[in-house]
Amino acid sequence: MKKVNIMLDSIAAVKEFVDIVFRYDFDVDLTSGRYAVDAKSIMGIFSLDLTKKIELVAHTDDVADFFEKISKYTVD
């Protein structure tokens, strides 16, 4: 399990992000405050506060390729 913070600041960013996540077989969760959603769910993502950083949890140890693909969304 690996964690990183991301920002999704537009509808286009959410759509592109979900398209990337769908390519991977492992589970990916997004957490904002006390809410957690499946990162493959566009509706779930839009239920989060997208004006703040979102914690991403990838449920796999092989994340190098995945993190490279989502690197434009990662923040400190």
C-alpha positions as CSV (number, residue, x, y, z in Angstrom):
1,M,0.0,0.0,0.0
2,K,1.4,3.4,-1.1
3,K,0.1,6.9,-0.4
4,V,0.4,10.2,-2.1
5,N,-1.5,13.5,-2.2
6,I,-3.2,14.7,-5.4
7,M,-5.2,17.7,-6.6
8,L,-7.9,17.4,-9.2
9,D,-8.9,21.0,-10.1
10,S,-11.2,20.6,-13.1
11,I,-13.7,18.3,-14.7
12,A,-11.2,17.4,-17.4
13,A,-8.6,16.5,-14.8
14,V,-11.1,14.2,-13.0
15,K,-12.0,12.4,-16.2
16,E,-8.4,12.0,-17.3
17,F,-7.4,10.8,-13.8
18,V,-10.2,8.1,-13.8
19,D,-9.2,7.0,-17.3
20,I,-5.7,6.4,-16.0
21,V,-6.8,4.6,-12.8
22,F,-9.1,2.3,-14.8
23,R,-6.0,0.8,-16.6
24,Y,-4.8,-0.8,-13.4
25,D,-6.1,-4.0,-11.7
26,F,-5.4,-3.0,-8.1
27,D,-7.7,-0.9,-5.9
28,V,-7.1,2.8,-5.5
29,D,-8.9,4.9,-2.8
30,L,-9.2,8.6,-2.4
31,T,-9.7,10.2,1.0
32,S,-10.7,13.7,1.9
33,G,-11.4,14.5,5.5
34,R,-13.5,11.6,6.8
35,Y,-14.8,10.6,3.3
36,A,-13.2,7.8,1.3
37,V,-14.2,6.8,-2.3
38,D,-13.1,4.5,-5.0
39,A,-10.8,6.3,-7.4
40,K,-12.4,4.6,-10.3
41,S,-15.8,6.3,-9.6
42,I,-16.3,9.7,-11.2
43,M,-19.4,10.3,-9.1
44,G,-17.5,9.4,-5.9
45,I,-14.7,11.8,-6.8
46,F,-17.1,14.6,-7.4
47,S,-18.5,14.0,-3.9
48,L,-15.2,15.1,-2.4
49,D,-14.0,18.6,-1.7
50,L,-11.8,19.2,-4.8
51,T,-10.5,22.5,-3.6
52,K,-8.2,20.7,-1.1
53,K,-5.5,18.0,-1.4
54,I,-6.9,14.5,-1.6
55,E,-5.0,11.5,-0.2
56,L,-4.6,8.7,-2.7
57,V,-4.0,5.1,-1.4
58,A,-2.9,2.5,-4.0
59,H,-3.4,-1.0,-2.7
60,T,-0.3,-2.5,-4.3
61,D,3.5,-2.5,-3.8
62,D,4.2,-2.1,-7.6
63,V,3.3,1.6,-8.0
64,A,6.2,3.0,-10.1
65,D,4.4,3.0,-13.4
66,F,1.1,4.1,-11.9
67,F,2.7,7.0,-10.0
68,E,4.5,8.1,-13.1
69,K,1.2,8.2,-15.1
70,I,-0.5,10.3,-12.3
71,S,2.5,12.5,-11.6
72,K,0.9,15.7,-13.0
73,Y,-1.8,15.4,-10.2
74,T,0.6,14.8,-7.3
75,V,1.3,17.6,-4.8
76,D,3.3,17.8,-1.6
